[in-house]
Amino acid sequence: MGAEHMKCMSLVLIVFSPLLFAETYLCRGDAGAGVENGGPAGIQSLIYDVSKFQLRLSNERGHWSLTENNDASPIFEHCESQYRCVPEEGFFGVFYMTKSHVFTYVIQKAYGHDLSWQILYSIKGRCELVNEVSH
């Protein structure tokens, strides 16, 4: 390559370097179920409508993170890969995605003033690869 071509390539990199594409998967729930205890009905199993449930799995700045329903704070800040997220410490939850983009998300959440109402959610669905521009 000539010197002029290299200058042109350098200029392109400088101009577009703030626009980095993040590899991102948008995951939508297809089926959800759970087991709850401590709520008004005691211990019971339930089927949930997860048609509006979404997860966003993104690789920004060299590490994968998972957020739920467009929350600002990630559920998992440092996933092992785009196929597996497990907690670093402190709570129960896992996210797995197959190479065919089917995901399984299992997490326990606690509600109420004393957090005694606990629900173990299990959600399955599909993920779609989307490209996002991050600044």
C-alpha positions as CSV (number, residue, x, y, z in Angstrom):
1,M,0.0,0.0,0.0
2,G,1.1,3.5,-0.8
3,A,1.7,6.2,1.8
4,E,-1.4,8.1,0.6
5,H,-3.6,5.0,1.1
6,M,-2.3,4.5,4.6
7,K,-3.0,8.2,5.5
8,C,-6.6,7.7,4.2
9,M,-7.0,4.5,6.3
10,S,-5.6,6.3,9.4
11,L,-8.1,9.1,8.9
12,V,-11.0,6.7,8.6
13,L,-10.0,5.0,11.8
14,I,-9.7,8.3,13.7
15,V,-13.1,9.5,12.4
16,F,-15.0,6.3,13.2
17,S,-13.1,5.1,16.3
18,P,-15.8,6.6,18.7
19,L,-18.4,4.5,17.0
20,L,-17.7,1.0,18.1
21,F,-20.1,-1.8,17.4
22,A,-21.1,-3.9,20.4
23,E,-22.0,-7.5,19.8
24,T,-25.5,-7.8,21.4
25,Y,-28.2,-10.4,21.7
26,L,-31.8,-9.5,22.4
27,C,-33.5,-12.4,24.1
28,R,-37.3,-12.7,24.4
29,G,-39.1,-15.0,26.7
30,D,-41.4,-17.7,25.2
31,A,-42.3,-19.7,28.3
32,G,-42.0,-19.1,32.0
33,A,-42.8,-20.9,35.2
34,G,-41.9,-20.6,38.8
35,V,-42.3,-21.8,42.4
36,E,-43.1,-19.3,45.1
37,N,-43.2,-19.5,48.8
38,G,-44.2,-16.9,51.5
39,G,-46.8,-15.2,49.3
40,P,-50.5,-15.0,50.0
41,A,-51.1,-18.6,48.7
42,G,-48.1,-20.3,50.5
43,I,-46.0,-22.6,48.4
44,Q,-47.2,-23.0,44.9
45,S,-46.1,-23.5,41.3
46,L,-47.1,-20.9,38.7
47,I,-47.0,-20.3,34.9
48,Y,-46.0,-16.8,33.9
49,D,-46.8,-14.7,30.8
50,V,-43.3,-13.8,29.7
51,S,-44.3,-12.4,26.3
52,K,-42.9,-9.0,27.3
53,F,-39.8,-10.3,29.1
54,Q,-36.5,-9.4,27.5
55,L,-32.8,-9.9,28.3
56,R,-30.0,-8.0,26.6
57,L,-26.6,-9.8,26.5
58,S,-23.9,-7.4,25.4
59,N,-20.1,-7.6,24.8
60,E,-18.9,-4.0,25.5
61,R,-15.4,-3.2,26.4
62,G,-14.3,-6.8,26.1
63,H,-16.7,-8.5,28.6
64,W,-20.2,-9.9,28.4
65,S,-22.9,-8.6,30.6
66,L,-26.6,-9.4,31.0
67,T,-29.4,-6.9,31.8
68,E,-33.1,-7.6,32.3
69,N,-35.9,-5.6,30.6
70,N,-33.6,-2.7,29.8
71,D,-32.6,-2.0,33.4
72,A,-29.6,0.2,33.8
73,S,-27.9,-2.2,36.2
74,P,-26.8,-5.6,34.9
75,I,-27.8,-8.8,36.5
76,F,-24.5,-10.3,35.6
77,E,-21.7,-7.8,35.0
78,H,-19.0,-10.3,33.9
79,C,-20.4,-13.4,32.1
80,E,-18.0,-16.2,31.2
81,S,-19.0,-16.0,27.5
82,Q,-22.1,-15.3,25.4
83,Y,-23.2,-18.8,26.3
84,R,-23.0,-18.8,30.1
85,C,-23.5,-16.3,32.9
86,V,-23.3,-17.3,36.6
87,P,-23.3,-15.1,39.7
88,E,-20.0,-13.9,41.1
89,E,-21.4,-14.0,44.6
90,G,-24.5,-13.2,46.7
91,F,-27.5,-14.6,44.8
92,F,-28.8,-17.5,42.8
93,G,-29.2,-17.2,39.1
94,V,-27.9,-18.6,35.8
95,F,-28.2,-17.8,32.1
96,Y,-27.3,-20.3,29.4
97,M,-27.6,-19.9,25.6
98,T,-27.1,-22.7,23.1
99,K,-25.3,-22.2,19.8
100,S,-28.8,-22.2,18.2
101,H,-29.7,-19.2,20.4
102,V,-32.2,-20.8,22.7
103,F,-31.7,-19.5,26.2
104,T,-32.5,-20.7,29.7
105,Y,-32.7,-18.2,32.5
106,V,-33.2,-19.2,36.1
107,I,-33.2,-16.7,39.0
108,Q,-34.5,-16.4,42.5
109,K,-36.0,-13.1,43.6
110,A,-37.2,-12.0,47.0
111,Y,-40.1,-9.6,47.7
112,G,-41.8,-8.0,50.7
113,H,-40.5,-5.9,53.6
114,D,-38.6,-8.8,55.1
115,L,-37.8,-10.5,51.7
116,S,-39.7,-13.7,52.9
117,W,-41.8,-13.9,49.7
118,Q,-39.4,-15.7,47.3
119,I,-40.0,-16.8,43.8
120,L,-37.8,-19.1,41.7
121,Y,-38.3,-18.1,38.0
122,S,-37.4,-20.3,35.0
123,I,-37.7,-18.7,31.6
124,K,-36.9,-20.1,28.2
125,G,-36.9,-18.3,24.8
126,R,-34.8,-17.3,21.8
127,C,-32.1,-14.7,21.3
128,E,-31.4,-12.7,18.2
129,L,-28.1,-11.1,17.4
130,V,-28.4,-7.3,16.9
131,N,-25.6,-4.8,16.4
132,E,-25.6,-1.8,18.5
133,V,-23.4,1.3,18.2
134,S,-21.7,2.2,21.5
135,H,-20.0,5.5,22.0
